[in-house]
Amino acid sequence: ISPTLSTTLHSIAIAPSNPNVIYAASLDTLHITTNGGISWSSVPLGITGVKISYLTVNPSNAQKVYMTLGGFSAGNKVRYSQDGGLTWTNLSNGLPNVPTNCLVYETGSNDALYVGTDVGVFYRNLNSSAWTAYQTGLPNVPVTELEISYNNNKLWAATYGRGLWN
Protein backbone atom coordinates (compact mmCIF):
# COMPACT_ATOMS: atom_id res chain seq x y z
CA ILE A 1 0.00 0.00 0.00
CA SER A 2 3.04 2.23 0.24
CA PRO A 3 6.66 1.92 -0.88
CA THR A 4 7.78 3.22 2.53
CA LEU A 5 5.96 0.45 4.42
CA SER A 6 7.89 -2.68 3.53
CA THR A 7 6.72 -5.33 5.96
CA THR A 8 4.32 -8.27 5.88
CA LEU A 9 0.93 -6.96 6.94
CA HIS A 10 -1.77 -8.96 8.71
CA SER A 11 -4.49 -6.33 8.94
CA ILE A 12 -5.28 -2.93 7.43
CA ALA A 13 -8.02 -0.53 8.53
CA ILE A 14 -8.92 2.71 6.76
CA ALA A 15 -10.78 5.27 8.86
CA PRO A 16 -14.24 5.73 7.29
CA SER A 17 -14.40 9.33 8.53
CA ASN A 18 -10.98 10.23 7.07
CA PRO A 19 -9.51 7.95 4.38
CA ASN A 20 -6.09 9.57 4.83
CA VAL A 21 -5.85 7.84 8.24
CA ILE A 22 -4.82 4.22 7.75
CA TYR A 23 -3.73 1.71 10.36
CA ALA A 24 -1.63 -1.29 9.28
CA ALA A 25 -0.41 -4.14 11.47
CA SER A 26 2.35 -6.65 11.09
CA LEU A 27 2.35 -9.39 13.70
CA ASP A 28 3.83 -7.26 16.48
CA THR A 29 3.91 -3.67 15.19
CA LEU A 30 1.19 -1.16 14.47
CA HIS A 31 1.82 1.49 11.83
CA ILE A 32 -0.24 4.62 11.14
CA THR A 33 -0.39 7.17 8.36
CA THR A 34 -2.40 10.39 8.44
CA ASN A 35 -1.56 11.43 4.89
CA GLY A 36 -2.89 8.52 2.85
CA GLY A 37 0.27 6.42 2.97
CA ILE A 38 2.90 8.97 2.00
CA SER A 39 4.63 8.57 5.36
CA TRP A 40 4.17 6.05 8.17
CA SER A 41 5.08 5.90 11.83
CA SER A 42 5.18 2.99 14.26
CA VAL A 43 2.78 3.10 17.18
CA PRO A 44 3.86 1.75 20.59
CA LEU A 45 1.54 -0.97 21.87
CA GLY A 46 2.56 -0.87 25.50
CA ILE A 47 2.71 -4.69 25.67
CA THR A 48 5.09 -7.30 24.30
CA GLY A 49 4.82 -10.89 23.22
CA VAL A 50 1.42 -10.54 21.54
CA LYS A 51 0.40 -10.90 17.91
CA ILE A 52 -1.96 -8.40 16.29
CA SER A 53 -4.67 -10.27 14.39
CA TYR A 54 -7.16 -7.58 13.32
CA LEU A 55 -7.80 -3.83 13.29
CA THR A 56 -10.98 -1.76 13.03
CA VAL A 57 -11.63 1.97 13.30
CA ASN A 58 -14.63 3.78 14.74
CA PRO A 59 -16.64 4.97 11.71
CA SER A 60 -17.07 8.54 12.99
CA ASN A 61 -13.70 9.14 14.70
CA ALA A 62 -10.42 8.26 12.98
CA GLN A 63 -8.53 8.40 16.29
CA LYS A 64 -10.54 5.55 17.84
CA VAL A 65 -8.95 2.26 16.83
CA TYR A 66 -9.48 -1.28 18.11
CA MET A 67 -7.18 -4.27 17.71
CA THR A 68 -7.52 -7.95 18.47
CA LEU A 69 -4.64 -10.10 19.62
CA GLY A 70 -4.10 -13.72 18.72
CA GLY A 71 -2.45 -16.34 20.86
CA PHE A 72 -2.94 -17.52 24.40
CA SER A 73 -1.78 -14.56 26.49
CA ALA A 74 -4.45 -14.39 29.21
CA GLY A 75 -6.09 -10.99 29.45
CA ASN A 76 -4.57 -9.72 26.20
CA LYS A 77 -7.36 -10.14 23.65
CA VAL A 78 -8.77 -6.72 22.66
CA ARG A 79 -7.19 -3.28 22.98
CA TYR A 80 -8.70 0.15 22.31
CA SER A 81 -7.12 3.54 21.71
CA GLN A 82 -9.02 6.81 21.59
CA ASP A 83 -5.99 8.86 20.58
CA GLY A 84 -4.66 7.17 17.45
CA GLY A 85 -2.58 4.62 19.33
CA LEU A 86 -0.75 6.87 21.77
CA THR A 87 -2.39 5.12 24.74
CA TRP A 88 -4.29 1.84 24.99
CA THR A 89 -7.11 0.47 27.14
CA ASN A 90 -7.49 -3.27 27.67
CA LEU A 91 -11.00 -4.45 26.77
CA SER A 92 -10.41 -8.17 27.35
CA ASN A 93 -12.51 -8.73 30.47
CA GLY A 94 -14.85 -11.68 29.98
CA LEU A 95 -13.11 -13.20 26.96
CA PRO A 96 -11.79 -16.76 27.15
CA ASN A 97 -8.05 -17.36 26.82
CA VAL A 98 -8.19 -18.28 23.13
CA PRO A 99 -7.06 -16.32 20.06
CA THR A 100 -9.23 -13.41 18.96
CA ASN A 101 -9.40 -13.28 15.18
CA CYS A 102 -11.59 -10.36 14.11
CA LEU A 103 -13.65 -7.44 15.37
CA VAL A 104 -16.49 -5.33 13.99
CA TYR A 105 -17.89 -2.03 15.27
CA GLU A 106 -21.65 -1.48 14.92
CA THR A 107 -22.28 1.90 13.31
CA GLY A 108 -24.91 4.05 15.03
CA SER A 109 -24.72 2.06 18.26
CA ASN A 110 -23.62 2.69 21.83
CA ASP A 111 -20.07 1.62 20.83
CA ALA A 112 -21.23 -1.97 20.25
CA LEU A 113 -18.44 -4.39 19.36
CA TYR A 114 -18.50 -8.00 18.22
CA VAL A 115 -15.37 -10.11 18.40
CA GLY A 116 -14.72 -13.41 16.66
CA THR A 117 -12.63 -15.89 18.63
CA ASP A 118 -11.54 -19.50 18.27
CA VAL A 119 -14.68 -20.52 20.22
CA GLY A 120 -17.33 -18.22 18.72
CA VAL A 121 -18.59 -14.64 18.92
CA PHE A 122 -18.72 -12.28 21.90
CA TYR A 123 -20.37 -8.86 22.36
CA ARG A 124 -19.95 -5.72 24.45
CA ASN A 125 -20.95 -2.06 24.30
CA LEU A 126 -20.02 1.17 26.06
CA ASN A 127 -22.01 0.25 29.16
CA SER A 128 -20.62 -3.30 29.44
CA SER A 129 -17.95 -4.18 31.92
CA ALA A 130 -17.26 -7.52 30.22
CA TRP A 131 -17.83 -9.43 27.00
CA THR A 132 -20.77 -11.85 26.78
CA ALA A 133 -21.29 -14.79 24.44
CA TYR A 134 -23.26 -13.88 21.32
CA GLN A 135 -23.69 -17.14 19.47
CA THR A 136 -27.13 -18.71 19.74
CA GLY A 137 -27.02 -21.74 17.44
CA LEU A 138 -23.44 -21.09 16.36
CA PRO A 139 -21.24 -24.18 16.81
CA ASN A 140 -18.09 -23.98 18.92
CA VAL A 141 -15.89 -22.98 15.98
CA PRO A 142 -13.20 -20.43 15.09
CA VAL A 143 -14.72 -17.25 13.65
CA THR A 144 -12.38 -15.66 11.12
CA GLU A 145 -14.42 -12.69 9.87
CA LEU A 146 -17.44 -10.68 11.04
CA GLU A 147 -19.57 -8.29 8.99
CA ILE A 148 -22.77 -6.43 9.82
CA SER A 149 -25.52 -6.23 7.20
CA TYR A 150 -27.33 -2.99 7.99
CA ASN A 151 -30.12 -3.52 5.45
CA ASN A 152 -31.46 -6.50 7.43
CA ASN A 153 -29.71 -5.96 10.82
CA LYS A 154 -27.81 -9.24 10.78
CA LEU A 155 -24.35 -10.10 11.97
CA TRP A 156 -22.58 -12.49 9.62
CA ALA A 157 -19.83 -14.76 10.92
CA ALA A 158 -17.41 -16.58 8.63
CA THR A 159 -16.10 -19.72 10.32
CA TYR A 160 -13.24 -22.08 9.78
CA GLY A 161 -14.74 -25.26 8.36
CA ARG A 162 -18.41 -24.63 9.24
CA GLY A 163 -19.45 -22.05 6.67
CA LEU A 164 -21.16 -18.68 7.02
CA TRP A 165 -23.62 -17.99 9.87
CA ASN A 166 -25.97 -15.12 10.74
Phi, psi and omega in degrees: 000348179198137178295339181275349180251090185249076178212159177285123183259144179249339178203144176226137177225123177261132180291119180300328182279345179204095184295353174282343179265116181229133174252137179223137183236130163272189182302318187232012181223136176254133179242149178222144170232143176245005181233035174073018176103004178292316176223150184232152171226151177276143182250127178291136181270336181081000177220157178234165175075018178243160181241122179288128180250336185198150177230146170212152184240140174304131185294340182249357181216108184295343181277344182267109183234144179239145175222146173255154182237131178275177177092188187240040176272104185305132178080001178240078185240316180223134177234150182226138174233134177257004182230039176070022177098002179292320176227156184230144175245134178278123179246037187267352184303125179097351178272143177289161181277069174226163179299141170260134191249333185200165184207140175227141178259133180272112180299138177077015183254183174272058184055044178287135179232145173235133180239136176262128181239183176286353179233025176121200187248143177229156186227149170202160173225188185301328182271355183278144174262347181207161176285148174233151179299140180222074189204043178302119179084348180282128178294162177287092191213150175295130176258121187256345179203142176233139175219145177254128174263107184282340180285340175229011177053051178237144173263125179256135180237121174270131184243163177272103175090356181236010175085200183254133183236153172223000000 
